[in-house]
Amino acid sequence: MQQDLIFTGGRVFRGLTGGFAEAIALRGGRVLAVGSAEEVAAAAPGARRIDLDGRVAIPAFNEAHMHLLPYGLGLAQVNLRAEEVRSLDEVLRRIRAAAQAAPKGAWVLGRGYDHGELDVARHPTAAELDAAAPENPVFIVRTCGHMGVANTAALRAAGVGHNTPDPEGGVIERRGGALTGLFQERAMRLVRDVIPAPDEAALVAGIERACAHLASLGFASATDMNVGMIAGMAEVAAYDAAKSAGRLTLRMWQVLAGNPEGIAQAAWEAGLRPSAGDDLLRWGAVKVFADGSAGGLTAAFFEPYLAGAGGGTGVFTFPDEKIHALLKLYHEQGWQLDIHAIGDAAIEQVLTGMEAADSAVHPFAGRRHRIEHCGFVTRDQMRRMKARGILPVPQPVFMYEFGDLYIRNLGRARSEHAYPMRTWLEDGHHPAASSDCPVSTVDPFVNLFTMVTRKTNRGTIMGPEEALSVEQAIHCQTWCGAYTQFAEDRRGTLEPGMLADLAVLSRDVFAAEPEQILRDTRCDLTLRGGVPIFDRHGALS
């Protein structure tokens, strides 16, 4: 039986509308009372008291756009993220060490390198990976997840040669007619399709591993965006197995991989339907890709990238008629549409297709379709999105990690107002701030810092008029995420009757300097339904 709890001795953030309270009481997995210390004590006599000691309690974070299972699996891959890896030599050293520890012929997989942050300012090549791992196929994926480099053994396993044509919506890079090893967008499937899929035990372990890490950061809810892209329908079964075994500790909103290579059609034929499941594991949406990433020069724009960055206008994943047909199909099946579009031209392609799919027989009203990322959006596109209730799901952390690269690729003027959080809020949208992890760090305090300061990791301030208050930023990381998942009536605020999904932070972030939020704040306790899923100091043991 759950014990009654009272949190007091620090501020409780009820939500953007409710503001702050002195105390909160929890009973039976829900918020019983919130208000003054005296009111809350009277509502829950005999409850166990937890002293916040000047800390703050907030609604637990909701990660509205990430790749949870790939992240969990990736925690066991070679870490190449820019926080630790800034040189080509270090990339190759880590690959070499992993290959030496692996059996001959086993795949070596790495995730998270950023060529813009490497000392050579370019992608590694197949030849360089060959030298580091001459007896193992290697595939390393850029931080954006939209491109990766394979070595010769991996190219051979994939059956890719210098005459292999580029697939639709993808690029196999060649220089002087020779393969460099770089694959972009849908071309990556050529390599991924021959990488041995993890078995169910490995998938469940990855789910559990990722959930535990997110809980340690204050998350009680998350999204797995693009389920099925690693192991197909086995991922659906793995989530069911993790839930049955009690190893799924976060509330999950699940998004099936669409596109022809995804599992949306197979899931439909297997009988999976929109909203299947419960509040712990809900199958709600289908994802389709419209373009790539601005950092990787594959997001689709009307105006070209700067000539010095490589020029071009990016990559459309599909021609108009094909993506519009996919949007119509998934909309009419009843799924929420969660469509990846970063550049303004891709957003236009998606928005035009969504508008065409809206009909009297299958209206958009109440469907809460989403444009994921929606980074470089025009005011006209914002207006049209609001008219049909289409939600933006942006990643402010992109500005922190990639903002200076955006300037390098697109120029200052075009980059300044990317991911316009204040404009979204002031115009009445509900922007669900998220991370796209493992593309960017899932650390919510980095996202929070970025929304409050609009600073990049190099200290560049971009579009300061788009900065938010701490209250607004946490609203975007909590209630807005719940809203995109049709759950705002039960989570995202700490009001009586709401689920007791709560996080205790190590400091009162509402009274802290932004640098303290970024560098010195952590989560001390995370509750899901009043039950601890992370307890740093054993407060409830």
SELO-176832 format. One line per 4 residues: their letters; for each residue x, y, z of C-alpha. Coordinates in pm, whole numbers, plus 50000, padded with zeros to 5 digits. Layout:
BEGIN
a) X,Y,Z ~ ...
REM end
This chain:
BEGIN
mqqd) 50000,50000,50000 ~ 50132,50345,49909 ~ 50207,50573,50200 ~ 50068,50924,50226
lift) 50341,51182,50172 ~ 50376,51552,50243 ~ 50654,51759,50087 ~ 50723,52082,50272
ggrv) 51011,52314,50358 ~ 51060,52442,50004 ~ 50856,52569,49714 ~ 50622,52352,49510
frgl) 50570,52457,49148 ~ 50210,52367,49068 ~ 50238,52473,48703 ~ 50239,52786,48491
tggf) 49883,52880,48588 ~ 49889,52766,48951 ~ 50224,52917,49046 ~ 50385,52819,49375
aeai) 50269,52659,49698 ~ 50430,52587,50034 ~ 50350,52218,50047 ~ 50193,51924,49868
alrg) 50031,51600,49988 ~ 50016,51277,49789 ~ 49780,50984,49843 ~ 49702,50679,49636
grvl) 49927,50782,49347 ~ 49766,51125,49305 ~ 49796,51477,49440 ~ 49569,51503,49743
avgs) 49625,51865,49837 ~ 49850,52157,49756 ~ 49866,52496,49924 ~ 49991,52637,50253
aeev) 50176,52411,50493 ~ 49882,52428,50736 ~ 49622,52340,50471 ~ 49820,52047,50343
aaaa) 49893,51913,50694 ~ 49521,51925,50776 ~ 49436,51736,50455 ~ 49675,51450,50529
pgar) 49711,51394,50904 ~ 49963,51125,50978 ~ 50132,51150,50638 ~ 50505,51098,50617
ridl) 50683,51431,50586 ~ 50966,51492,50343 ~ 51168,51807,50411 ~ 51259,51985,50088
dgrv) 51515,52188,50286 ~ 51494,52479,50045 ~ 51480,52265,49732 ~ 51191,52273,49487
aipa) 50933,52016,49379 ~ 50801,52034,49023 ~ 50584,51818,48796 ~ 50809,51542,48666
fnea) 50965,51616,48329 ~ 50808,51473,48013 ~ 51046,51388,47726 ~ 50818,51453,47429
hmhl) 51061,51356,47152 ~ 51345,51112,47195 ~ 51449,50766,47080 ~ 51439,50576,47406
lpyg) 51518,50223,47292 ~ 51801,50329,47056 ~ 51936,50544,47338 ~ 51931,50252,47579
lgla) 52109,50031,47327 ~ 52347,50313,47241 ~ 52463,50339,47600 ~ 52648,50015,47525
qvnl) 52798,50149,47198 ~ 53113,50357,47146 ~ 53046,50707,47278 ~ 53168,50967,47027
raee) 52970,51268,47148 ~ 53138,51607,47132 ~ 53137,51650,47510 ~ 53417,51391,47514
vrsl) 53541,51361,47155 ~ 53683,51664,46975 ~ 53950,51512,46753 ~ 53964,51258,46475
devl) 54243,51079,46660 ~ 54014,51029,46960 ~ 53736,50894,46737 ~ 53978,50642,46592
rrir) 54131,50556,46930 ~ 53789,50468,47069 ~ 53696,50265,46764 ~ 54031,50083,46779
aaaq) 53982,49999,47148 ~ 53629,49870,47085 ~ 53746,49657,46791 ~ 54030,49508,46995
aapk) 53780,49411,47265 ~ 53536,49256,47015 ~ 53556,48922,46837 ~ 53696,48927,46485
gawv) 53417,49005,46241 ~ 53181,49148,46505 ~ 53022,49484,46429 ~ 53161,49791,46605
lgrg) 52898,50064,46637 ~ 52954,50422,46747 ~ 52713,50708,46804 ~ 52722,51084,46842
ydhg) 53026,51226,46660 ~ 52988,51581,46529 ~ 53215,51653,46233 ~ 53169,52026,46291
eldv) 53328,51990,46634 ~ 53616,51765,46529 ~ 53959,51920,46482 ~ 53958,51819,46114
arhp) 53612,51977,46056 ~ 53499,51684,45841 ~ 53359,51333,45866 ~ 53593,51041,45925
taae) 53645,50827,45616 ~ 53610,50457,45545 ~ 53988,50430,45504 ~ 54051,50585,45845
ldaa) 53803,50348,46009 ~ 53970,50059,45823 ~ 54302,50148,45982 ~ 54144,50155,46328
apen) 53946,49832,46286 ~ 54084,49626,45998 ~ 53904,49304,46098 ~ 53561,49435,46198
pvfi) 53275,49608,46014 ~ 53230,49956,46161 ~ 52942,50201,46138 ~ 52943,50531,46325
vrtc) 52645,50766,46324 ~ 52660,51144,46342 ~ 52493,51311,46639 ~ 52191,51413,46428
ghmg) 52121,51051,46336 ~ 52079,51145,45970 ~ 52418,51036,45842 ~ 52692,50793,45926
vant) 53022,50651,45807 ~ 53092,50284,45728 ~ 53429,50120,45682 ~ 53515,49890,45393
aalr) 53407,49573,45576 ~ 53067,49731,45646 ~ 53035,49847,45283 ~ 53111,49494,45171
aagv) 52854,49347,45410 ~ 52593,49591,45278 ~ 52675,49508,44918 ~ 52752,49871,44841
ghnt) 53003,49944,44567 ~ 53103,50245,44364 ~ 52822,50170,44116 ~ 52545,50140,44377
pdpe) 52282,50405,44296 ~ 52159,50654,44553 ~ 51824,50538,44696 ~ 51525,50772,44698
ggvi) 51573,51034,44967 ~ 51932,50931,45037 ~ 52292,50996,44932 ~ 52595,50765,44913
errg) 52889,51005,44906 ~ 53159,50961,44644 ~ 53468,51165,44570 ~ 53637,51116,44238
galt) 53406,50820,44183 ~ 53529,50645,44497 ~ 53318,50577,44808 ~ 53408,50782,45115
glfq) 53197,50569,45348 ~ 52946,50848,45422 ~ 52575,50766,45398 ~ 52304,51031,45430
eram) 51934,51000,45515 ~ 51755,50695,45368 ~ 52079,50559,45226 ~ 52173,50464,45582
rlvr) 51924,50177,45559 ~ 52163,49997,45324 ~ 52403,49952,45614 ~ 52157,49929,45899
dvip) 51968,49647,45732 ~ 52271,49417,45755 ~ 52367,49497,46114 ~ 52249,49203,46329
apde) 51935,49297,46519 ~ 51949,49269,46900 ~ 51741,48991,47054 ~ 51450,49050,47291
aalv) 51667,49025,47601 ~ 51898,49299,47471 ~ 51600,49515,47370 ~ 51436,49487,47711
agie) 51767,49562,47881 ~ 51803,49871,47662 ~ 51454,49990,47757 ~ 51524,49937,48126
raca) 51864,50107,48103 ~ 51725,50416,47931 ~ 51428,50443,48169 ~ 51657,50430,48470
hlas) 51879,50704,48332 ~ 51585,50932,48251 ~ 51433,50875,48593 ~ 51763,50991,48747
lgfa) 51714,51321,48563 ~ 51358,51381,48680 ~ 51154,51225,48399 ~ 50846,51014,48467
satd) 50716,51020,48106 ~ 50880,50985,47768 ~ 50826,50915,47400 ~ 50998,50658,47185
mnvg) 50996,50823,46848 ~ 51024,50586,46550 ~ 50974,50248,46713 ~ 51077,49964,46483
miag) 51378,50112,46305 ~ 51631,49883,46473 ~ 51458,49547,46517 ~ 51122,49587,46344
maev) 50814,49446,46515 ~ 51037,49283,46776 ~ 51055,49626,46940 ~ 50678,49624,46999
aayd) 50709,49282,47162 ~ 51006,49401,47371 ~ 50805,49689,47515 ~ 50524,49452,47607
aaks) 50778,49220,47769 ~ 50943,49505,47961 ~ 50604,49619,48090 ~ 50500,49266,48192
agrl) 50828,49215,48378 ~ 50803,49548,48564 ~ 51110,49680,48385 ~ 50928,49967,48210
tlrm) 50944,50244,48469 ~ 50840,50548,48264 ~ 50503,50630,48113 ~ 50556,50588,47739
wqvl) 50386,50747,47438 ~ 50486,50530,47143 ~ 50540,50646,46786 ~ 50563,50381,46516
agnp) 50814,50419,46233 ~ 50627,50507,45917 ~ 50784,50551,45573 ~ 50790,50241,45350
egia) 51080,50093,45549 ~ 50905,50138,45885 ~ 50671,49905,46072 ~ 50351,50111,46068
qaaw) 50190,49895,45801 ~ 50301,49568,45964 ~ 50171,49690,46300 ~ 49836,49780,46141
eagl) 49810,49439,45979 ~ 49893,49278,46314 ~ 49595,49457,46469 ~ 49768,49742,46654
rpsa) 49536,50042,46660 ~ 49561,50407,46769 ~ 49548,50457,47147 ~ 49603,50088,47218
gddl) 49744,50027,47564 ~ 49721,50221,47887 ~ 49881,50519,48058 ~ 50203,50325,48112
lrwg) 50242,50211,47750 ~ 50028,50380,47484 ~ 50061,50336,47106 ~ 49949,50668,46969
avkv) 50129,50796,46661 ~ 50319,50731,46339 ~ 50632,50915,46231 ~ 50730,51015,45877
fadg) 51053,51194,45778 ~ 51035,51493,45545 ~ 51400,51605,45554 ~ 51726,51578,45745
sagg) 51923,51808,45977 ~ 52044,52165,45946 ~ 52380,52074,46101 ~ 52428,51800,45845
ltaa) 52318,52020,45549 ~ 52022,51788,45476 ~ 51732,51988,45621 ~ 51531,52117,45325
ffep) 51524,52497,45278 ~ 51386,52736,45019 ~ 51712,52933,45022 ~ 52044,52747,44989
ylag) 52300,52690,45260 ~ 52597,52924,45251 ~ 52839,52845,44971 ~ 53125,52809,45218
aggg) 52930,52540,45402 ~ 52864,52341,45089 ~ 52562,52508,44934 ~ 52254,52320,44818
tgvf) 51906,52332,44964 ~ 51904,52003,45155 ~ 51732,51672,45099 ~ 51361,51594,45075
tfpd) 51298,51241,45196 ~ 51007,51199,44954 ~ 50852,51386,44663 ~ 50532,51575,44748
ekih) 50286,51319,44619 ~ 50445,51032,44811 ~ 50470,51201,45149 ~ 50123,51352,45111
allk) 49982,51005,45046 ~ 50153,50874,45361 ~ 50015,51159,45570 ~ 49664,51097,45437
lyhe) 49689,50723,45502 ~ 49805,50749,45862 ~ 49564,51034,45938 ~ 49268,50836,45806
qgwq) 49376,50529,46003 ~ 49338,50743,46315 ~ 49701,50784,46418 ~ 49847,51107,46545
ldih) 50091,51234,46280 ~ 50439,51308,46424 ~ 50623,51438,46119 ~ 50994,51526,46113
aigd) 51048,51858,45934 ~ 51327,52104,46019 ~ 51382,52334,45720 ~ 51114,52579,45604
aaie) 51072,52400,45270 ~ 51016,52066,45445 ~ 50771,52227,45688 ~ 50585,52369,45389
qvlt) 50572,52028,45220 ~ 50436,51866,45537 ~ 50192,52143,45618 ~ 50051,52144,45266
gmea) 50003,51768,45288 ~ 49834,51794,45626 ~ 49599,52065,45498 ~ 49507,51844,45203
adsa) 49435,51549,45435 ~ 49197,51754,45653 ~ 48843,51675,45539 ~ 48484,51668,45660
vhpf) 48500,51290,45681 ~ 48839,51287,45857 ~ 48874,51627,46026 ~ 49190,51749,46197
agrr) 49001,51904,46487 ~ 49112,51747,46813 ~ 49372,51520,46655 ~ 49675,51713,46783
hrie) 49897,51622,46489 ~ 50257,51731,46540 ~ 50544,51870,46337 ~ 50858,51745,46506
hcgf) 51150,51989,46538 ~ 50982,52262,46329 ~ 51304,52456,46372 ~ 51311,52707,46087
vtrd) 50945,52797,46056 ~ 50783,53103,45899 ~ 50512,53313,46064 ~ 50267,53211,45793
qmrr) 50337,52846,45866 ~ 50283,52909,46238 ~ 49947,53070,46163 ~ 49836,52777,45950
mkar) 49948,52526,46212 ~ 49745,52698,46481 ~ 49439,52711,46256 ~ 49434,52330,46244
gilp) 49563,52257,46592 ~ 49896,52122,46463 ~ 50150,52121,46745 ~ 50520,52213,46729
vpqp) 50756,51978,46913 ~ 51087,52170,46915 ~ 51427,52094,47068 ~ 51570,52413,47222
vfmy) 51882,52215,47316 ~ 51969,52213,46945 ~ 52049,52583,46982 ~ 52291,52502,47265
efgd) 52467,52216,47088 ~ 52439,52319,46721 ~ 52364,52693,46721 ~ 52711,52799,46611
lyir) 52702,52535,46337 ~ 52370,52677,46218 ~ 52535,53017,46185 ~ 52821,52860,45990
nlgr) 52581,52676,45758 ~ 52299,52928,45720 ~ 52428,53264,45838 ~ 52337,53461,46149
arse) 52015,53617,46025 ~ 51853,53286,45932 ~ 51974,53108,46246 ~ 51892,53375,46501
hayp) 51526,53285,46546 ~ 51534,52909,46501 ~ 51327,52719,46757 ~ 51132,53034,46854
mrtw) 50997,52930,47195 ~ 50862,53264,47315 ~ 50685,53327,46986 ~ 50525,52983,47003
ledg) 50395,53051,47353 ~ 50281,53407,47290 ~ 50092,53297,46980 ~ 49901,53039,47181
hhpa) 50083,52724,47072 ~ 50195,52451,47313 ~ 50561,52384,47223 ~ 50674,52062,47389
assd) 51043,52120,47461 ~ 51236,51799,47415 ~ 51582,51669,47326 ~ 51568,51422,47034
cpvs) 51811,51217,47245 ~ 52049,51059,47151 ~ 52085,51334,46889 ~ 52133,51577,47180
tvdp) 52176,51530,47551 ~ 51860,51430,47735 ~ 51971,51636,48038 ~ 51668,51861,48106
fvnl) 51881,52125,48274 ~ 52069,52193,47949 ~ 51736,52242,47773 ~ 51616,52463,48059
ftmv) 51933,52675,48048 ~ 51901,52717,47671 ~ 51539,52831,47686 ~ 51619,53084,47958
trkt) 51938,53225,47802 ~ 51934,53137,47428 ~ 52308,53067,47464 ~ 52504,52812,47265
nrgt) 52770,52593,47425 ~ 53025,52847,47299 ~ 52846,53138,47464 ~ 52685,53284,47152
imgp) 52347,53444,47228 ~ 52096,53380,46952 ~ 51763,53560,46938 ~ 51749,53676,47302
eeal) 51392,53799,47253 ~ 51291,53432,47225 ~ 51414,53357,47581 ~ 51165,53229,47839
sveq) 51125,53259,48213 ~ 51213,52951,48415 ~ 50843,52897,48482 ~ 50764,52903,48111
aihc) 51054,52675,48028 ~ 50948,52411,48280 ~ 50590,52442,48154 ~ 50721,52352,47808
qtwc) 50906,52049,47948 ~ 50610,51923,48150 ~ 50254,52030,48066 ~ 50317,52088,47695
gayt) 50459,51739,47659 ~ 50157,51594,47836 ~ 49930,51792,47605 ~ 50088,51640,47294
qfae) 50009,51296,47444 ~ 49645,51377,47535 ~ 49743,51353,47903 ~ 49721,51711,48030
drrg) 49416,51618,48238 ~ 49626,51386,48455 ~ 49990,51496,48440 ~ 50201,51802,48373
tlep) 50087,52002,48678 ~ 50070,51938,49052 ~ 49707,52016,49120 ~ 49466,51808,49333
gmla) 49356,51496,49148 ~ 49653,51489,48912 ~ 49884,51189,48901 ~ 50164,51213,49156
dlav) 50439,51237,48895 ~ 50681,51466,49076 ~ 51050,51553,49076 ~ 51251,51710,49357
lsrd) 51541,51916,49225 ~ 51860,51979,49419 ~ 51807,52355,49416 ~ 51526,52604,49366
vfaa) 51587,52666,48995 ~ 51336,52952,48998 ~ 51570,53151,49222 ~ 51900,53034,49068
epeq) 52132,53194,48817 ~ 52116,53028,48474 ~ 52473,52897,48504 ~ 52378,52728,48832
ilrd) 52089,52555,48656 ~ 52325,52428,48387 ~ 52623,52327,48597 ~ 52505,52259,48951
trcd) 52148,52128,48942 ~ 52042,51766,48949 ~ 51738,51561,49037 ~ 51724,51414,49389
ltlr) 51392,51225,49370 ~ 51152,51118,49095 ~ 50806,50977,49163 ~ 50574,50812,48916
ggvp) 50228,50781,49060 ~ 50368,50848,49406 ~ 50619,50563,49381 ~ 50992,50643,49369
ifdr) 51160,50544,49044 ~ 51475,50732,49143 ~ 51585,50828,49493 ~ 51936,50970,49509
hgal) 51953,51002,49888 ~ 51716,50722,49989 ~ 51458,50968,50121 ~ 51176,50716,50083
s) 51365,50398,50162
REM end
